């Protein structure tokens, strides 16, 4: 995103940092997203349907970035959509991890492993992204990035989650 803002939208470093700080504000809303997933089942599911929906929105957001975005405000709106989707995916992944843990010790181990893998994947993606920019355009990388959330959809479709039975007269 840095190179897109800098090279395509012609922003200077201070502007890129300012707009990225606005975009990252979405992560403050993670508890709200968790509350929504836990309180309002979507298609009789607390997690699976939200994971599919947020993954589709994430993928579509990257395709919009690749093919449609031509100015700062389009980029900001689209990246906000992507950040909301990724934040939902993150909340759901963490909830599934905690839910499938058998005890506190396993939960602790799983959370540590999750955070370690998140940090490692962030480092790898930063270095790999820099290398890939020498081989592809930023917009081509957005298309490649749009494929990654589809793995979440596959995972959601093969996962098992109890179906929520809705009683008449309730939400």
C-alpha positions in Angstrom: 0.0 0.0 0.0 2.9 2.4 0.8 4.1 2.3 -2.8 0.6 2.7 -4.2 0.0 5.8 -2.1 3.5 7.1 -2.9 3.9 6.3 -6.5 0.4 6.0 -7.9 -1.4 8.6 -5.8 1.7 10.9 -5.5 1.5 11.3 -1.7 4.6 12.3 0.3 5.8 10.3 3.3 4.0 12.4 5.9 0.7 12.1 4.0 1.1 8.3 3.6 1.7 7.9 7.3 -1.2 10.2 8.2 -3.7 8.3 5.9 -2.4 4.9 7.1 -2.9 5.9 10.7 -6.6 6.7 9.8 -7.0 3.4 8.1 -5.5 1.5 11.0 -8.1 3.0 13.3 -10.4 0.2 12.3 -8.5 -2.3 14.4 -9.7 -0.4 17.5 -13.2 -1.7 16.6 -12.2 -5.4 16.9 -14.2 -5.9 20.2 -17.3 -4.6 18.4 -16.8 -7.0 15.6 -16.4 -9.9 18.1 -19.6 -8.8 19.8 -21.5 -8.7 16.4 -20.3 -12.2 15.5 -21.1 -13.7 18.9 -24.5 -11.9 19.3 -26.0 -11.9 15.8 -25.8 -15.2 13.9 -25.7 -14.8 10.2 -27.3 -17.6 8.2 -27.6 -19.5 11.5 -23.9 -19.4 12.1 -21.8 -17.3 14.5 -18.5 -17.7 12.7 -18.6 -19.6 9.4 -20.9 -17.2 7.6 -19.0 -14.1 8.9 -15.7 -15.7 7.8 -17.1 -16.3 4.3 -18.6 -12.9 4.0 -15.6 -11.0 5.3 -13.3 -13.1 3.1 -15.4 -12.3 0.0 -15.4 -8.6 0.9 -11.6 -8.7 1.5 -11.0 -10.3 -1.9 -13.4 -7.9 -3.7 -11.7 -4.9 -2.0 -8.3 -5.9 -3.4 -9.8 -6.3 -6.9 -11.3 -2.9 -6.6 -7.9 -1.6 -5.6 -6.4 -3.3 -8.6 -8.9 -2.2 -11.2 -11.0 0.8 -10.1 -9.2 3.0 -7.6 -7.8 6.2 -9.2 -7.8 8.8 -6.3 -7.1 9.1 -2.6 -10.7 8.9 -1.4 -11.5 5.8 -3.5 -8.3 4.3 -2.0 -9.3 5.3 1.5 -12.9 3.9 1.2 -11.7 0.7 -0.4 -8.9 0.1 2.1 -11.3 0.8 4.9 -13.5 -2.0 3.5 -10.5 -4.3 3.3 -9.4 -3.4 6.9 -12.9 -4.1 8.3 -13.0 -7.4 6.5 -9.5 -8.4 7.7 -10.4 -7.3 11.2 -13.5 -9.5 11.1 -11.4 -12.4 9.8 -8.9 -11.9 12.6 -11.6 -11.8 15.3 -13.1 -15.0 14.0 -9.8 -16.8 13.8 -9.0 -15.8 17.3 -12.5 -16.9 18.5 -12.1 -20.3 16.8 -8.7 -20.8 18.3 -9.9 -20.1 21.8 -13.1 -22.1 21.3 -11.2 -25.2 20.1 -8.7 -25.1 23.0 -9.4 -27.7 25.7 -8.0 -25.8 28.7 -6.2 -22.6 29.8 -2.8 -24.0 29.1 -3.7 -25.0 25.6 -5.4 -21.7 25.0 -2.2 -19.9 26.2 -0.1 -22.1 23.9 -2.4 -21.5 20.9 -2.5 -17.7 21.5 1.3 -17.6 21.7 1.6 -19.6 18.5 -1.0 -17.5 16.8 0.8 -14.2 17.7 4.2 -15.7 16.7 2.9 -16.8 13.4 1.2 -13.5 12.8 4.5 -11.7 13.4 6.5 -14.1 11.2 4.0 -13.8 8.4 4.1 -10.0 8.6 7.8 -10.0 8.3 7.8 -12.5 5.4 5.1 -10.6 3.6 7.0 -7.3 3.9 10.2 -8.8 2.5 8.3 -10.8 -0.2 6.2 -7.8 -1.1 9.3 -5.8 -1.7 10.8 -8.4 -3.9 7.5 -9.0 -5.8 7.4 -5.2 -6.6 10.5 -5.7 -8.7 8.7 -8.4 -10.7 5.1 -7.1 -10.8 3.2 -3.7 -10.7 1.4 -2.7 -7.6 -1.9 -3.3 -9.2 -0.8 -6.8 -10.3 0.1 -7.5 -6.6 -3.4 -6.4 -5.6 -4.8 -9.0 -7.9 -2.5 -11.6 -6.4 -3.5 -10.5 -2.9 -7.2 -10.8 -3.8 -6.7 -14.6 -4.1 -5.4 -15.1 -0.6 -8.8 -14.6 1.3 -10.3 -17.4 -0.9 -8.3 -19.8 1.3 -10.4 -18.6 4.3 -13.5 -19.4 2.3 -12.3 -22.9 1.7 -11.4 -23.3 5.4 -14.8 -22.0 6.4 -16.6 -24.3 4.0 -14.9 -27.4 5.3 -15.1 -26.5 9.0 -17.8 -27.7 11.3 -19.9 -25.3 13.4 -23.1 -26.0 15.2 -26.1 -24.6 13.4 -28.0 -22.0 15.4 -31.6 -22.9 15.9 -33.7 -19.7 15.9 -36.9 -19.9 17.9 -40.0 -18.2 16.6 -40.2 -14.6 17.8 -36.5 -14.3 18.5 -33.6 -12.9 16.5 
